Amino acid sequence: MKKIIMAASIAVAMVIPAAHAGVTIYGKMHASIDYIDIVLGNRVSYYVDLDGTRVDDDNFSGPLGDEQRWVVNSRASRIGFKGTEDLGNGLSLVWKAETGYDIADGGAWGGARNAYIGLAGDWGTFLYGIHDTPYKMSTGRLDPFADTAADFNAPTDFGIFTTNMYSFQDVRAENAIAYVSPNMNGLTFAAAIVPGEGAASYSAFVPSAFPGDDSDCKIGHDFCFDIDEDIHDGLADAYSVAAMYENNGLYLSAAYESLPTLSISWGFFGSSFSLPAGQQDKYRLGAGYTMNNLTINGVYENRTRDFGSISIFEYDQKLEADSDIWQVSAVYTFGNSALKLAYGQGDIFLAMSESNPGETYSAFGATGDLDAAKLDRYGEQEVISVGLEHNFSKRTKVYALYTMQEADFGIKGSAQGADDGAGPFDVGGDAHWTAENDTFSMGMIHSF
């Protein structure tokens, strides 16, 4: 009995100071039961022309396999603390500390979320710490499937193959310094800068198949890297700006962001590979309109990456990437329920420009002149999602959804030149993968 009284006393002692200090405890519990069905296939073709005669021409296609599995996922479950203090003269101190909480796999803390300190007044809000960039903020309300299996910025999972090439790229920036304007007749501006704090990135990370200078050799003699290291030590190595307008059911947004960050990554059979970008620039447009029980949304994003000049096959190359992603969605509410639909597409093109003509090569026992070499990586994805949501109360809801992702991705390579022993040659190849992911998800959400 004494232990119970002591425990209750401690709990009351903790709650009273917190309430007096104006601290709000809040959070969200969200988990889903998912059934995932994945089907993969591939096609490989290549040809070799020597001295105008086709000496090798081969094609292969076939299934890579399929996979079905049941999983339980914690989806952006979180707990947070926030508060304000009136400093007088219309000025307030604002702060927040939020962290993820994995309720499916037993991890107590699922990673840092927004956490910051700042000042607020009639002139707007200034804050610094960890925060969603204005770019992410501009369209957060336009994804009806946010934090679910059909979230428009989640990496695509094809089982043995995962990629973030086709998803919208939202960033929660560490070390952010941000400003959000007050609402001016429906118009709001936001801007953030992020210092790199001396972090290093590599604008080129491509192995050469020809022996060269071994000073930067990482994997044996024939696989060397030409590494161009960039040190980010400025105040605004990354920046993000956005404008948002809302009036009479209409919502419009436009945003731009520049980041020295990893922009493309993919994995295969448990391995992963990333291309570090010298600088990534992207812009996003969003629109939404609500009339009576129907809301219609649209989001478009373009990303361009200039990896700069690199050296591969002992020749100067220029590596560039471009991608376009868009999604349209609709939400129809009836009573305490809502029907949701979304359709989207994404594509990416990554290319190395042709080599300097007339260069000589010597590798694998062959010598000659390489006039041109080119490598393209491409991909397309289509996504269709449908879901039904029911609200038991303002804080508790359940949902069921189905989402289907179909993707094509591949690599095309070609080379032209003259071999001292075989004469002119022309080589080309194409490796192509197809994938489909069908996911059925049932989830429950409670906010507190």
C-alpha positions as CSV (number, residue, x, y, z in Angstrom):
1,M,0.0,0.0,0.0
2,K,2.8,2.4,0.9
3,K,4.5,1.6,-2.5
4,I,1.2,2.5,-4.3
5,I,0.9,5.8,-2.4
6,M,4.5,6.7,-3.1
7,A,4.2,5.9,-6.9
8,A,1.0,8.1,-7.1
9,S,2.8,10.9,-5.2
10,I,5.7,10.8,-7.7
11,A,3.3,10.9,-10.7
12,V,1.4,13.9,-9.3
13,A,4.7,15.7,-8.5
14,M,5.8,15.2,-12.1
15,V,2.5,16.3,-13.7
16,I,1.9,19.5,-11.7
17,P,5.3,21.2,-12.7
18,A,4.8,20.1,-16.3
19,A,1.3,21.6,-16.4
20,H,2.5,24.8,-14.7
21,A,5.3,25.2,-17.3
22,G,2.8,25.0,-20.2
23,V,4.2,21.7,-21.5
24,T,1.9,19.7,-23.8
25,I,2.5,16.0,-24.2
26,Y,1.1,14.6,-27.5
27,G,1.7,11.8,-30.0
28,K,0.3,9.3,-32.4
29,M,0.0,5.5,-32.4
30,H,-0.2,4.0,-35.9
31,A,0.4,0.4,-37.0
32,S,-0.8,-1.6,-39.9
33,I,-1.1,-5.3,-40.9
34,D,0.1,-5.6,-44.5
35,Y,0.0,-8.4,-47.1
36,I,2.6,-7.9,-49.9
37,D,2.8,-9.7,-53.2
38,I,5.9,-9.0,-55.4
39,V,6.6,-10.3,-59.0
40,L,9.9,-9.7,-60.8
41,G,11.2,-10.3,-64.3
42,N,14.2,-9.4,-66.4
43,R,15.5,-9.2,-70.0
44,V,19.1,-8.9,-71.1
45,S,20.3,-8.3,-74.7
46,Y,23.6,-7.4,-76.3
47,Y,25.4,-7.4,-79.6
48,V,29.0,-7.1,-80.9
49,D,29.9,-5.9,-84.4
50,L,33.5,-6.3,-85.5
51,D,34.6,-4.7,-88.8
52,G,31.0,-4.4,-89.9
53,T,30.1,-8.1,-89.2
54,R,27.7,-9.1,-86.4
55,V,29.7,-11.7,-84.5
56,D,27.6,-11.9,-81.3
57,D,23.9,-11.2,-80.8
58,D,22.1,-12.7,-77.8
59,N,18.9,-12.1,-75.9
60,F,17.5,-13.6,-72.7
61,S,14.3,-12.9,-70.7
62,G,12.7,-14.7,-67.9
63,P,11.2,-14.4,-64.4
64,L,13.3,-13.5,-61.4
65,G,10.7,-14.9,-59.0
66,D,7.9,-13.8,-56.8
67,E,7.4,-13.3,-53.1
68,Q,4.4,-13.1,-50.7
69,R,4.6,-12.1,-47.1
70,W,2.6,-10.7,-44.1
71,V,4.2,-8.0,-42.0
72,V,3.2,-5.7,-39.2
73,N,4.5,-2.1,-39.5
74,S,4.7,0.8,-37.2
75,R,4.0,3.8,-39.4
76,A,5.4,7.1,-38.1
77,S,4.2,6.5,-34.5
78,R,5.5,9.2,-32.3
79,I,5.6,10.9,-28.9
80,G,6.4,14.6,-28.4
81,F,6.6,17.5,-26.0
82,K,6.0,21.1,-26.9
83,G,5.5,24.4,-25.1
84,T,5.5,28.2,-25.3
85,E,6.4,31.0,-22.9
86,D,5.1,34.5,-23.1
87,L,8.1,36.9,-23.1
88,G,6.0,40.1,-23.2
89,N,5.5,42.7,-25.9
90,G,4.0,40.2,-28.2
91,L,7.0,37.9,-28.2
92,S,6.9,34.2,-27.2
93,L,9.4,31.4,-26.9
94,V,8.4,28.2,-28.8
95,W,9.9,24.8,-28.6
96,K,9.2,21.2,-29.5
97,A,10.9,17.8,-28.9
98,E,9.5,14.9,-30.9
99,T,10.7,11.4,-31.5
100,G,9.5,8.3,-33.4
101,Y,8.3,5.2,-31.5
102,D,8.3,1.8,-33.1
103,I,5.3,-0.1,-31.7
104,A,5.7,-3.1,-34.1
105,D,9.3,-4.3,-33.7
106,G,9.9,-3.3,-30.1
107,G,12.3,-0.4,-30.7
108,A,11.6,2.1,-27.9
109,W,12.7,5.1,-30.0
110,G,12.4,5.2,-33.8
111,G,14.6,8.2,-34.6
112,A,14.5,12.0,-34.2
113,R,11.6,14.0,-35.6
114,N,11.0,17.7,-35.4
115,A,12.8,19.2,-32.5
116,Y,13.6,22.9,-32.2
117,I,13.6,26.2,-30.2
118,G,12.7,29.6,-31.5
119,L,10.8,32.9,-31.2
120,A,7.3,33.8,-32.4
121,G,5.5,37.1,-32.8
122,D,3.3,39.1,-35.1
123,W,6.2,39.1,-37.6
124,G,6.2,35.3,-37.9
125,T,8.2,32.5,-36.4
126,F,12.0,32.0,-36.3
127,L,13.3,28.6,-35.2
128,Y,16.4,26.3,-35.5
129,G,17.0,22.6,-34.9
130,I,15.5,19.7,-36.7
131,H,12.5,20.6,-38.9
132,D,10.7,19.7,-42.1
133,T,12.0,21.9,-44.9
134,P,9.5,24.4,-46.4
135,Y,9.6,22.3,-49.5
136,K,8.1,19.4,-47.6
137,M,5.7,21.6,-45.7
138,S,4.3,23.0,-49.0
139,T,2.6,19.7,-50.0
140,G,2.2,17.8,-46.7
141,R,-1.6,18.2,-46.8
142,L,-1.9,17.1,-50.4
143,D,-1.1,13.4,-49.8
144,P,-4.3,11.6,-48.6
145,F,-2.3,8.4,-47.9
146,A,0.5,10.0,-45.8
147,D,2.3,7.7,-43.4
148,T,0.6,4.6,-44.9
149,A,1.8,1.9,-47.3
150,A,0.7,4.2,-50.2
151,D,2.6,7.3,-48.9
152,F,3.8,9.3,-52.0
153,N,7.4,9.8,-50.6
154,A,8.1,6.3,-49.3
155,P,10.9,4.3,-51.1
156,T,9.6,1.6,-53.4
157,D,10.1,-1.9,-52.1
158,F,10.2,-4.7,-54.6
159,G,11.5,-7.3,-52.2
160,I,15.0,-8.0,-53.5
161,F,15.0,-4.6,-55.2
162,T,14.3,-1.3,-53.4
163,T,14.7,2.2,-54.8
164,N,13.9,5.8,-54.0
165,M,14.1,6.9,-57.7
166,Y,10.3,7.3,-58.2
167,S,9.1,8.8,-54.9
168,F,8.7,12.4,-54.0
169,Q,11.7,13.5,-51.9
170,D,10.8,15.1,-48.6
171,V,13.5,16.1,-46.2
172,R,13.4,16.7,-42.4
173,A,16.6,18.7,-42.1
174,E,19.0,18.6,-39.2
175,N,20.7,21.9,-38.2
176,A,18.0,23.8,-40.0
177,I,17.6,27.6,-39.5
178,A,14.1,28.5,-40.6
179,Y,11.5,31.4,-40.8
180,V,7.8,31.1,-41.4
181,S,5.8,34.2,-42.1
182,P,2.4,35.1,-40.6
183,N,-0.7,34.4,-42.6
184,M,-1.2,37.4,-44.9
185,N,-4.7,37.2,-46.3
186,G,-4.2,33.5,-47.0
187,L,-0.6,33.8,-48.2
188,T,2.3,32.3,-46.2
189,F,6.0,32.2,-47.0
190,A,8.7,29.9,-45.5
191,A,12.4,29.7,-45.9
192,A,15.2,27.6,-44.4
193,I,19.0,27.3,-44.7
194,V,21.1,24.4,-43.5
195,P,24.9,24.7,-42.8
196,G,26.9,21.7,-43.8
197,E,29.1,21.8,-40.7
198,G,32.2,20.6,-42.6
199,A,30.6,17.4,-43.9
200,A,32.2,15.9,-47.0
201,S,30.5,14.5,-50.1
202,Y,31.8,13.0,-53.3
203,S,30.6,14.4,-56.6
204,A,32.0,11.3,-58.4
205,F,32.0,7.7,-57.3
206,V,32.3,5.6,-60.4
207,P,34.8,2.8,-60.8
208,S,37.1,2.6,-63.9
209,A,37.4,-0.8,-65.6
210,F,40.8,0.2,-67.0
211,P,44.0,0.2,-65.0
212,G,45.0,3.7,-64.1
213,D,46.6,5.7,-61.3
214,D,46.5,3.3,-58.3
215,S,46.7,6.2,-55.7
216,D,42.9,6.1,-55.2
217,C,42.5,2.4,-55.8
218,K,39.7,1.0,-53.6
219,I,39.1,-2.5,-55.0
220,G,42.1,-4.0,-56.6
221,H,44.2,-2.8,-59.5
222,D,41.5,-2.6,-62.2
223,F,38.9,-0.9,-60.2
224,C,39.9,2.6,-59.2
225,F,37.9,5.7,-58.3
226,D,38.5,9.3,-59.3
227,I,37.2,11.1,-56.2
228,D,36.3,14.8,-56.2
229,E,35.6,15.7,-52.6
230,D,33.5,18.7,-51.7
231,I,33.6,20.1,-48.2
232,H,30.3,21.8,-47.1
233,D,31.2,24.3,-44.4
234,G,29.0,27.3,-45.3
235,L,26.0,28.8,-43.6
236,A,23.6,27.9,-46.5
237,D,25.0,24.7,-48.1
238,A,21.4,23.7,-48.5
239,Y,18.3,26.0,-48.7
240,S,14.6,25.6,-49.2
241,V,11.8,28.2,-49.9
242,A,8.1,27.8,-50.3
243,A,5.0,30.0,-50.8
244,M,1.5,28.7,-49.9
245,Y,-1.9,30.3,-50.5
246,E,-5.3,29.2,-49.1
247,N,-8.7,30.8,-49.6
248,N,-12.3,29.4,-49.9
249,G,-11.3,25.8,-50.3
250,L,-8.5,26.5,-52.7
251,Y,-4.9,25.6,-51.8
252,L,-1.9,26.4,-54.0
253,S,1.8,26.0,-53.3
254,A,5.2,26.4,-55.0
255,A,8.6,25.4,-53.6
256,Y,12.2,25.2,-54.5
257,E,15.1,23.3,-52.8
258,S,18.8,22.8,-53.4
259,L,20.6,20.1,-51.5
260,P,24.1,18.6,-51.6
261,T,22.8,15.2,-50.7
262,L,22.5,11.6,-51.9
263,S,19.9,11.8,-54.6
264,I,19.6,8.3,-56.1
265,S,19.9,5.0,-54.4
266,W,18.9,1.4,-55.1
267,G,19.5,-2.0,-53.7
268,F,19.6,-5.6,-55.1
269,F,19.6,-8.9,-53.2
270,G,20.4,-7.1,-49.9
271,S,23.2,-4.9,-51.4
272,S,22.8,-1.1,-51.9
273,F,24.4,1.5,-54.0
274,S,24.1,5.3,-54.0
275,L,25.3,8.0,-56.3
276,P,26.3,11.0,-54.3
277,A,25.3,14.3,-56.0
278,G,27.4,17.4,-56.3
279,Q,24.2,19.4,-56.0
280,Q,20.5,18.5,-56.4
281,D,18.0,21.1,-57.5
282,K,14.3,20.5,-57.4
283,Y,11.0,22.4,-57.6
284,R,7.5,21.3,-56.7
285,L,4.0,22.6,-57.5
286,G,0.9,21.7,-55.6
287,A,-2.8,22.4,-55.8
288,G,-5.9,21.3,-53.9
289,Y,-9.6,22.2,-54.0
290,T,-12.4,21.3,-51.6
291,M,-16.0,21.7,-52.5
292,N,-18.7,20.2,-50.3
293,N,-17.6,16.6,-49.6
294,L,-15.0,16.3,-52.4
295,T,-11.3,17.2,-52.3
296,I,-9.1,17.0,-55.3
297,N,-5.3,17.3,-55.1
298,G,-2.3,17.4,-57.5
299,V,1.5,17.5,-57.0
300,Y,4.3,17.7,-59.5
301,E,8.0,17.6,-58.9
302,N,11.1,17.9,-61.1
303,R,14.6,17.0,-59.9
304,T,17.9,17.6,-61.7
305,R,21.3,16.5,-60.6
306,D,24.6,17.6,-62.1
307,F,27.3,15.2,-60.8
308,G,30.0,17.3,-62.5
309,S,32.9,16.0,-64.6
310,I,34.2,12.5,-63.8
311,S,36.7,10.1,-65.2
312,I,35.7,6.6,-66.3
313,F,37.4,4.3,-68.8
314,E,40.2,6.9,-68.6
315,Y,38.1,9.5,-70.4
316,D,36.4,12.6,-69.2
317,Q,32.6,12.2,-68.8
318,K,29.7,14.3,-67.6
319,L,27.1,12.6,-65.5
320,E,23.6,14.1,-65.3
321,A,20.2,13.0,-64.0
322,D,16.7,14.2,-64.5
323,S,13.4,13.0,-63.1
324,D,9.7,13.9,-63.1
325,I,7.1,12.7,-60.6
326,W,3.4,13.6,-60.3
327,Q,0.3,12.4,-58.5
328,V,-3.4,13.3,-58.6
329,S,-5.7,12.2,-55.8
330,A,-9.3,12.6,-54.6
331,V,-11.0,12.2,-51.2
332,Y,-14.8,11.9,-50.8
333,T,-16.2,12.1,-47.3
334,F,-19.6,10.7,-46.2
335,G,-20.6,10.7,-42.6
336,N,-17.6,9.6,-40.5
337,S,-16.0,7.8,-43.4
338,A,-13.9,8.8,-46.5
339,L,-13.1,7.1,-49.8
340,K,-9.6,7.9,-51.1
341,L,-8.1,7.5,-54.6
342,A,-4.6,8.3,-56.0
343,Y,-2.8,7.8,-59.3
344,G,0.8,8.8,-60.0
345,Q,3.8,8.3,-62.3
346,G,7.5,8.8,-62.0
347,D,10.5,8.5,-64.3
348,I,14.2,9.1,-64.1
349,F,17.0,9.3,-66.7
350,L,20.7,9.1,-65.7
351,A,23.2,9.4,-68.4
352,M,27.0,9.7,-69.0
353,S,27.9,11.7,-72.0
354,E,30.1,10.3,-74.7
355,S,33.9,10.0,-74.3
356,N,36.4,12.2,-75.9
357,P,36.9,10.7,-79.4
358,G,40.2,9.4,-80.6
359,E,41.6,8.3,-77.2
360,T,43.7,5.1,-77.1
361,Y,43.1,2.3,-74.6
362,S,45.0,-0.8,-73.5
363,A,43.2,-3.3,-71.3
364,F,42.5,-7.0,-71.0
365,G,45.2,-7.8,-73.7
366,A,43.6,-5.5,-76.3
367,T,44.7,-2.2,-77.7
368,G,43.0,0.4,-80.0
369,D,41.1,3.6,-80.2
370,L,37.8,4.2,-78.4
371,D,35.8,6.9,-80.2
372,A,32.7,6.9,-77.9
373,A,31.2,5.3,-74.8
374,K,27.9,5.9,-73.3
375,L,25.9,4.6,-70.4
376,D,22.2,5.3,-69.7
377,R,20.1,4.3,-66.6
378,Y,16.4,4.8,-66.9
379,G,13.3,3.9,-65.1
380,E,9.5,4.4,-65.0
381,Q,6.9,3.6,-62.4
382,E,3.1,3.8,-62.2
383,V,1.2,3.7,-58.9
384,I,-2.6,3.3,-58.2
385,S,-4.0,3.4,-54.7
386,V,-7.5,3.2,-53.2
387,G,-8.6,3.2,-49.6
388,L,-11.5,3.5,-47.2
389,E,-11.2,5.3,-43.8
390,H,-13.6,5.4,-40.9
391,N,-13.4,7.7,-37.9
392,F,-14.7,6.4,-34.6
393,S,-13.9,9.8,-33.1
394,K,-11.7,12.9,-33.7
395,R,-8.7,10.9,-32.4
396,T,-9.3,7.3,-33.5
397,K,-9.7,5.9,-37.0
398,V,-9.3,2.7,-38.9
399,Y,-8.6,2.2,-42.6
400,A,-8.0,-0.4,-45.3
401,L,-6.2,0.3,-48.6
402,Y,-4.8,-1.4,-51.7
403,T,-1.9,0.0,-53.6
404,M,-0.3,-1.3,-56.8
405,Q,3.2,-0.3,-58.1
406,E,4.5,-1.3,-61.5
407,A,8.0,-0.3,-62.6
408,D,10.5,-0.7,-65.4
409,F,14.2,0.0,-64.9
410,G,17.3,-0.8,-66.8
411,I,20.8,0.1,-68.0
412,K,21.8,0.7,-71.6
413,G,25.5,0.8,-72.6
414,S,27.3,1.2,-75.9
415,A,30.9,1.7,-77.2
416,Q,32.4,2.4,-80.6
417,G,36.0,2.4,-81.7
418,A,38.7,0.4,-83.5
419,D,40.7,-2.6,-82.2
420,D,44.2,-3.0,-83.5
421,G,43.6,-6.7,-84.0
422,A,40.0,-6.8,-85.1
423,G,39.3,-3.5,-86.8
424,P,36.3,-1.3,-86.1
425,F,33.9,-2.4,-83.5
426,D,30.4,-1.5,-82.2
427,V,29.2,-2.9,-78.9
428,G,25.8,-2.4,-77.3
429,G,23.8,-3.9,-74.4
430,D,20.6,-3.5,-72.4
431,A,19.7,-5.0,-69.0
432,H,16.0,-4.5,-68.2
433,W,14.0,-5.3,-65.1
434,T,10.2,-5.3,-64.5
435,A,8.5,-5.4,-61.1
436,E,5.1,-5.3,-59.6
437,N,4.2,-4.8,-55.9
438,D,0.6,-5.3,-54.8
439,T,0.0,-4.4,-51.1
440,F,-3.1,-4.7,-49.0
441,S,-2.9,-2.8,-45.7
442,M,-5.2,-2.5,-42.7
443,G,-4.3,0.1,-40.1
444,M,-5.5,1.8,-36.9
445,I,-4.5,5.3,-35.8
446,H,-5.0,7.0,-32.4
447,S,-3.8,10.5,-31.7
448,F,-3.4,12.0,-28.2
